[in-house]
C-alpha cells in the first residue's frame, strides 16, 4: 500500500508531533507480509527545511517543502493520505482528488481556532467557545497574540478544518479525552505508544540514588505549559523553609518572561534554566531528579513527555487535565491546572516521603508498558489504513 504521511513539522524540528510521526513511520516500514515484503511504501511530506539533517538515515522517503503541483501528484499516486493534524493544503487536495483521508488529531485545530483550547487572555482552559458558536470570544482570544485579520483567518480556517475532519474516512484521537472533546464522526482512539528504553521489560533505567530536593520541568517554554505555576510553587516551599532545587529544561518564546519571574520571586539560587537538551546531555541533567513536573495550564491531547519519563521509571507530577491527566492517573501525583499550592503540596510529599519517587516511578513504568504499547499503536494504525483503502475500492 502506498501511504503518504503529511506532517507540517518534522525533524530537525523538535516536538511531540515530530516524535510521534517519526516513530509511526519507522514502525510501519517494519511491517512485512508472509513473504517478507513491506506492507507499506511510505513517503513522508513536510514543510520543515532539512538544514544539516540527513534524511537518508530513514528507511522511507522524505520530501520537504513540495510545491503545489508536486504535492498534488504525491497525493494522487497514494492509496491513503495520513495527515498529522488537519493542515489545510493536504485536506483541500485530498477532497479534490477524493482520496481516503485519515487525520490524527495531535491538537484541537478542528474544534478551536488556536488549536489549543486555551484562552490566551485569562491563560485558562477554554470551555469550548467555537463548538458552542461563541465566535466573538474566539476572535477576542486570538487577537491577544495577533491582529484582527489573523484572528479572522484562524476562525475561518477552523471552520474548514472542522468540515474536512467530519468528512474524513477516519479520525484518530491520541486519548479518550480528545475523542470526547472533539466529538468528530468516525473517530478511533489510538493511544501513543513508546518503546521501552531498556527492552525486555527490565528494571527502569534510573539511578538508585535519587536527590529528593531536585525537580525538573521538561518541555517548551510557552504560557500554556504552566511553568509560572511551578515557579510560584517553588516560592511557596522556600517561604516555608524547604530546601528545593528546580531545573527548567527547554526553550521557547516565554523564556524571557520566566527569567524575569525567577528574579522577581528571588529564586535565582533555586531555579536553573538549561535551554533545550537531548541525548546524553539530557540524561545527565535528569540523573537523580526526584520528579518530573508538568504543570500544564491547557488540556494536553496526550502528554508524550510524561510517557517518555514514566517508562524510564521517573515519578511524574502533572496537571490532571486532558490527555495528560488520563495518562498519569494514579501512577503519579496530580494537581488542578493553575494551582501553585496544590503543586507545592505534591512536591512536599516527595520531600517528606523518601521512597515515593521510586515506588510511584515503578508503578508509572508498569502502566506505560501495559497500556501504551508501541507495537499496538503501529498495528492499530495499519488496521485503519487497510480498512479505509478497502472501503475506497469497494
N, C-alpha and C positions, 0 to 999 in steps of 0.2 A: 504494500500500500504506500502510495506517495503522500506523505504527511508534511504539510507546511506549517511550521510554528512561527508565529509573528509575535515578537516581544519588542516593544519600543525601546526598552532598556535591556542591555546585556553587557557582559564583560567587555572591557575592563571596568565598566561602571559597577559599583558595589551596592547591594541592597537585597532585600528579601525576594523580590520578583526575579532578579538576575540569578540568585542562588537556586531557586526552585525550578526555573526554566532549564538551567544547565543540568541540574540533577535529573529532571524528567527526560530530556533529550538523550542523555547518556544511558539511562535505564532502558528506554525504548529501543535504542540501537542494539542493545544487548539481547533483545528477544529474537529467538530463532525458531524456525519450524522443525519438523521431524527430520528434514533433510539437511538441516544446518544453514538454511538460507535466512537472511534477515527478514523479519516480518514487516519492518518499516524502513522505507527510504526517506530519510529526514533531511529537510532543508530548513534552516533557521534564518529568519529575516529580522534585522534590527536597524534602528536609526542611530545607534551608538557608533561613533567612529572607532576604529581599531587602535589608533595610537601605536604603541610599541607591542601591543598584544598579538600573539601568534595564533591565528585561527586554525592553523594546521594541526594543533595539538588535539583537536576534537575529531571524533570518528563520524562526523556529519558535516554537511556543507553549511557554511555561514556566509550570508550575503548582507552587506552593510549599505545603508542609505540608498536603496534602489530608487530609480526614477519611476514615475507613474507607469510608463509602458512596460518596464521590466517587472514591476510588481503585478501588473495585470496578467502578464504571461505566466509568472510563477503561480499565481492563484488558479489560473485557467488550467494549468497542467497538473495541479494537485488533485488528489482524491478527497482529502479532508483538510480544512483550514482550522487550526487551533490558534486562537488569539488570547494572549496573556494580558487580560484587561481589555475592555471594549474600545480599542483605538479606532478612530474614525475611518481612516483610509482603507484598511482591510475590511471593515464592516460594509462600507459602501460597495467595494469591488465584489465581495462575496455575494451581496444581494443582487448586483447586476449580472453576475455570472451564474447565479443560482447554485452556488457551491455549498456542500454541507459545512455548517459553521458550528464550532464548539468554542464557547467563551468561558475562560476561567477567571473568576472574579477575585483578583488579589486586592481589590479596593472596592469602593462603593460608587464608582463612576456612573453606573446605570441608574442609581437612585439618589444621587447627590451631586450638584454641580461642581463642588470642590473635591469630590471623590473620597472624602474622609469622614463624612457625617460628623463634622466638628464645627462648632460655632466659634469663628475667629474672634468676634467682638468680646465674648464672655469667656473664651477658652474653655468651653464645656462641651459635652456630648450633645449633638443635635437630636432633637426629638423626632425628626423626620419631616421637615417643612416641605420638601419637594414632593414627597409621596402624598402629603396632605393638601397639596395645592397652594401652599403659602409662599408663592414665588417672590413676593416682595421681601420676605425675610431672607430668602436665598440671595437676592440682589444686595441687601444690606450687608450680609455676611461676607460676600466676595469682594465688595467694594473696599473692605478693610485692607486688603492686600493688593488692590489693583484699581483700574479706572472703571467708569461706568460702562464703557464699551467692552472691556474684557469681562466684566461681570455679566453683561448681556450675552456674550459669546459662550461663556461657561453654562449659562442657563439653557441657551438654545441647543448646545451640543448634548446636554444631559437628556433632553427630550429624544434626540435621535439615538443616543446610546441605549436608552430605555426601550425604544421601539425596536431596535436591532436585536437586543437581548431577548425580547419577547418572541421574536421570530426565529431565533437560533435553534438549530437542531438539538442542542444540549447546552445547558448552563452548568458549570462546575463551581460549587462553593467549597472553600477550604475548611469550613467549620459549620456546624449546625446553626450557630448564631447568624452567620452570613445568609444562610438559606432562609431563615425565618425573617431576618431584617429586610431582605430584598423582595422576597415572595415572587420570584420570577418563574414562569412556567418551565417545565422540563428540566428542573434543577436536580442534580445529583450532588451529594456531599462526598467529596474525596478528601480525607484528611491528609495534610502534608506528611510525608514520611522522611525520616532522616536515617542515614546509615550509622551503624554502631562503630564508633572510632576504635573500639577495642576488637570487635569481632568475636564471634562465638559466645556472645553474652558473658564475657569475662568480667572481672572486677572493674568498677568505674576508674577511669584514668585520672584520679585526683590524688594529691599528696596526702599522706597520712596525717601530717601536721597542718592544722587549719588555724589561721590567726582570726580569732573571733571578733577582733576590733576592726577588721578591714572589710568594706563593702564596695561593690563595683557596679557602675551603670555601663551598659554596652548597647550602643545604637546611635542613630542620628541625633544631632542636637537641633531640634525644632520644637516650637512651643507645645505641640500636641503630644509630645512624648513625656511631658510632666517632670522634666529634670528639676525644675524650680521647686517642686514638692519635695524632692529628695534633699535639696539644699536646706529648705526650711525645716525638715525633719532632723537634719544634722544639727542645725542651730538649737533646736529644742533639746536634743540629747546633750549637747555641750553645755547648755544652760543648767542642766541637771547634774553637771559634773561628770558626765560619762566620757570615757576615752574612746574615740571613734575616728577612723580614717576612711575617706571616700575617694575612689578613683573614677573619673568620668572618661570613658573610652569611646571616642567617636568624634565626628566633626559635623559642621552644618552651619546654616545662617544664624542660628540662635547663640552661637558660641560667645560673641562679644557681650551680649546681654547677660549670659550666665557668668562670665568672668567678672562683670561688674557686680552681679549679685553676690558672688563669693566674697568680694571685697567689702560690700556694704554690710554683709552679715558677720564680718570678722572671721571668716573661715579660711584665710589664706594658708594656715598651717595644718588645716584639716582636710582640705579638698585639693586634688591634683587633676588637671586636665592633660591627657596624653595625646589628644588628636587621634586620627584613625590608626588602628593597629591590626595586623593579621599575622597568621602563621606563628612562627617561633616567638616573635615579639609579643603577640597577644597572649600566648601560653605563659610566658614569663611573668607578665603583669598579673594574670589571673591565678597564678600558682599560690595556693594557700588562702585565697579570698574566702571569707565566711559565707557570703551570699551574693547573688546577682540581683540587683534591684531594677525592676522595670515598672515605674510608676505612671504609666501612660494615662493621659487625660482623655483619650479618644477610645473608640471601640475598635481595637485591633481586629483584623479579619482572622488571623490565625496566631501569630506570635512565634515566628520561626526562631528568633534569638533565644526565647525561653526553651524551646525544644532542644536546640543545639547544646545548651548548657545543662539541661536536665539529663540528657543522655550521657553526659560526662560525669554525672553524679554530683552536680553542684546544686545547692539549695537556691531556689528562685523565690524572691518576694515580688509580687506583681499585683497590679490593679485587677480587681475581679470584674472586668468589663470585656464584653465582646468575646472574640475567639481566644484571646489571651487568658481570660478567666476560665474558659472552657478547657483549655489545655492544662493549666496548672492545677486547678481544682484543689483537692485536699492533699495533693502531693507536694505542696509548697505552702507559703504563707501569702495571704491575700489581704487587700485593703480596698476601701471605696476610692474611686478616682478623685484626685484633688484633695486628699485628706492627709496632711502632714502629720497630725497627731496619730492617726492610725498607722502610718508608716513608721513613725518613731517607736510606737509600741511593738510593732513587729520586729524592728531592729533590736529593741531592748530584749526581746525573747532570745534572740541569737546571742546577745552579750551575756545573758544570765544562765542560759542552758547549754553547757559545754558540748553535749552530744547531739544537739538539734541539727546542726548543719550536716553532719554525716548521716544521721538517721533519716531525715527527710530527703537528703540527697539520694540515698539508696532507693527510697520509695519513688521519687521522681524518675530515676533512671528506669526502674521496672515499668512504670506507667508508660513511658515513651516506647520501650521495647515491645510492650504488649499491644499498645493501641495505635501506634504511629509507625507502622512497618513501611520501610522504603519500598520493598518489592510488592506489597499490597497496593501502594499508591500507583506504581507502574502498571500493574495488572489491571487495575480499575480504569485507568485512562485508556489502555489498549482496548478494553472491552467496549467502551463508549465509541471509540473511533470505528471499530468494526460494525457496531450497530448502526451508526448514522450513515456510514458508507453503504451498507447493505440496504438501508431504507431508501437512500437516494437512487439506487439502481433498480429498486423493485418497481 
